[in-house]
Amino acid sequence: MKISKICCIGAGYVGGPTMAVIAQKCPEIKVTVVDINEARIAAWNDENLDNLPVYEPGLDKVVGEARGRNLFFSTQVDAAIQEAEMVFISVNTPTKTYGEGKGQAADLKWIELCARQIAAASDSDKIVVEKSTLPVRTAEAVKDILSNTGNGVKFQILSNPEFLAEGTAVEDLQQADRVLIGGENSPEGKEAIQALVDIYAHWIPRERILTTNVWSSELSKLTANAVLAQRVSSINALSELCEVTEADIDEVARAIGADSRIGGKFLKASVGFGGSCFQKDILNLVYISRSYGLTEVADYWEQVIKMNDHQKGRFARKIVKSLYNTVSGKKIAFLGWAFKKDTNDTRESAAIYVADQLLNEKAQISVFDPKVKYQQIQSDINYLQTRGKEENGALLESVADPYEACKDSHAVAILTEWDEFVQYDWKKIYDSMLKPAKIFDGRNILDHEQLREIGFRVYAIGKPLE
Ligand SMILES: NC(=O)c1ccc[n+]([C@@H]2O[C@H](COP(=O)([O-])OP(=O)(O)OC[C@H]3O[C@@H](n4cnc5c(N)ncnc54)[C@H](O)[C@@H]3O)[C@@H](O)[C@H]2O)c1
């Protein structure tokens, strides 16, 4: 089966970059990315590639190459579904905020809506690909909806979870460690799997394209995120121990990471992980385990989240404590708001929770982030509903210049590991701050020795104080 037209529902952080790379690598396939969010589609179609709604290094080039040739962004969802032989579902699957499973289970409202829309709009057989991260056995529900509300049309469901990391999405897509495709073990299932394998085989070596049953594929995505997050929580747990024993977490990480059985990646201690996926996917895993009565399994993975919350909380408490137990009316500069460098995504960013705790203490926070705008910062903090919008607006500002953010502050906190922070003129920043000037390096990226020579008091994660 040869695919000539693809539709992708959801033009977000996954749908946009993933489809842009498929279109770049498969010029003979027409790829249409659709979304109900008109502003987002307009931004994807913006002449000026600096205005794309997702910031990822190299994405502007890929979109610039394929857009208008075989890559299209549109709000015409039904038309795109109708003409495609393969439909990707790449909509959001956030944690439920209401009802049964509130705070843990994935909210599958948008997935179900997509399935119903695909069923209603289709008048020819289609392969439906789950690109969104979904609880294990979701394909069963999708299949049930498709086969009971369709127009006699046949659907094959594949699971093809996305493993890209924001900040390196284009590179991850172009040189994926592996691509995972789960499908039914029937002749039609195998044919559908092959059709998707053929697409990825345009640029991914065949041995890196793994095929499994649908349930293994769905569960592998959740567990990949759980295991990655677990490494972060493990190293962060050890960072607290380092601070009281005068061991140095970077030295410990280097020492354990040199063991080839452990490996060096994802052992960087920090203020805590963020992003839209880790927490949501682990909570989902916890919920599923608990719903099967596996209490110990659920408790085990839940601890990864608890450790992360603790790490964010103790970073904020450390700032308050070192500023003589009061930050009321004191200016604190935040460098970074995005959940990691090289992305404009702020979902679940540690910065939001650290800020919220400091705002409870009536601190005045001034934020600088190279890619995040004021509106987003306000919307993130207002979303928590800890206090009114007016109060948030009065206590939390964002400025376009990092030196302006730091001027007259009592402390600077590094919340995102943007490379440019390392290059700043730290002497100039020191001179403009109130004394004693303090730095809280939540990402351990700065040269602490040099900062101490300038006169700063430096607090880092998992490091002795002096
Ligand atoms: N962000 C990541 O790094 C990442 C990585 C791997 C997997 N995932 C998974 O991919 C999925 C999408 O994540 P994201 O970060 O791209 O989300 P996102 O919120 O950035 O994008 C989802 C888009 O889907 C659109 N949408 C929702 N319902 C729709 C409908 N019925 N019709 C048309 N459009 C609709 C929304 O308007 C939104 O623009 C999630 O399941 C997530 O867990 C995300």
The ligand as a Tripos MOL2 file, in Angstrom:
@<TRIPOS>MOLECULE
LIG
   44    48     1     0     0
SMALL
NO_CHARGES

@<TRIPOS>ATOM
      1 N1          5.6420   17.9460   23.4980 N.am      1 LIG1
      2 C1          6.4390   16.9190   23.4560 C.2       1 LIG1
      3 O1          7.6590   17.0200   23.6440 O.2       1 LIG1
      4 C2          5.9000   15.5450   23.1570 C.ar      1 LIG1
      5 C3          6.7870   14.5260   22.8300 C.ar      1 LIG1
      6 C4          6.2810   13.2700   22.5320 C.ar      1 LIG1
      7 C5          4.9050   13.0550   22.5980 C.ar      1 LIG1
      8 N2          4.0540   14.0540   22.9390 N.ar      1 LIG1
      9 C6          2.6180   13.7960   22.9330 C.3       1 LIG1
     10 O2          2.0550   14.2930   21.7240 O.3       1 LIG1
     11 C7          0.7230   14.7820   21.9450 C.3       1 LIG1
     12 C8          0.6200   16.2140   21.4910 C.3       1 LIG1
     13 O3          1.4880   17.0080   22.3100 O.3       1 LIG1
     14 P1          1.8550   18.5040   21.9150 P.3       1 LIG1
     15 O4          2.9310   18.9230   22.8390 O.co2     1 LIG1
     16 O5          2.0660   18.5980   20.4430 O.co2     1 LIG1
     17 O6          0.4620   19.2380   22.2840 O.3       1 LIG1
     18 P2         -0.0060   20.6950   21.8590 P.3       1 LIG1
     19 O7         -0.9920   21.1210   22.8720 O.co2     1 LIG1
     20 O8          1.1810   21.5470   21.5420 O.co2     1 LIG1
     21 O9         -0.7660   20.4600   20.4620 O.3       1 LIG1
     22 C9         -1.9820   19.7930   20.3280 C.3       1 LIG1
     23 C10        -2.8190   20.5270   19.2720 C.3       1 LIG1
     24 O10        -3.9740   19.7450   18.9870 O.3       1 LIG1
     25 C11        -5.0490   20.6330   18.6740 C.3       1 LIG1
     26 N3         -6.3210   19.9230   18.7810 N.ar      1 LIG1
     27 C12        -6.9190   19.4090   19.8830 C.ar      1 LIG1
     28 N4         -8.0800   18.8160   19.5570 N.ar      1 LIG1
     29 C13        -8.2350   18.9330   18.2120 C.ar      1 LIG1
     30 C14        -9.2270   18.5130   17.2780 C.ar      1 LIG1
     31 N5        -10.3050   17.8110   17.6680 N.pl3     1 LIG1
     32 N6         -9.0600   18.8220   15.9850 N.ar      1 LIG1
     33 C15        -7.9740   19.5160   15.5730 C.ar      1 LIG1
     34 N7         -7.0010   19.9460   16.4050 N.ar      1 LIG1
     35 C16        -7.1220   19.6510   17.7190 C.ar      1 LIG1
     36 C17        -4.8710   21.7470   19.6800 C.3       1 LIG1
     37 O11        -5.5370   22.9330   19.2320 O.3       1 LIG1
     38 C18        -3.3380   21.8960   19.7270 C.3       1 LIG1
     39 O12        -2.8780   22.8930   18.8210 O.3       1 LIG1
     40 C19         0.4570   14.5560   23.4310 C.3       1 LIG1
     41 O13        -0.2100   13.3280   23.5870 O.3       1 LIG1
     42 C20         1.8380   14.4700   24.0350 C.3       1 LIG1
     43 O14         1.8540   13.7040   25.1820 O.3       1 LIG1
     44 C21         4.5310   15.3100   23.1950 C.ar      1 LIG1
@<TRIPOS>BOND
     1     1     2 1
     2     2     3 2
     3     2     4 1
     4     4     5 ar
     5     4    44 ar
     6     5     6 ar
     7     6     7 ar
     8     7     8 ar
     9     8     9 1
    10     8    44 ar
    11     9    10 1
    12     9    42 1
    13    10    11 1
    14    11    12 1
    15    11    40 1
    16    12    13 1
    17    13    14 1
    18    14    15 2
    19    14    16 1
    20    14    17 1
    21    17    18 1
    22    18    19 2
    23    18    20 1
    24    18    21 1
    25    21    22 1
    26    22    23 1
    27    23    24 1
    28    23    38 1
    29    24    25 1
    30    25    26 1
    31    25    36 1
    32    26    27 ar
    33    26    35 ar
    34    27    28 ar
    35    28    29 ar
    36    29    30 ar
    37    29    35 ar
    38    30    31 1
    39    30    32 ar
    40    32    33 ar
    41    33    34 ar
    42    34    35 ar
    43    36    37 1
    44    36    38 1
    45    38    39 1
    46    40    41 1
    47    40    42 1
    48    42    43 1
@<TRIPOS>SUBSTRUCTURE
     1 LIG1         1 GROUP 0 **** ****
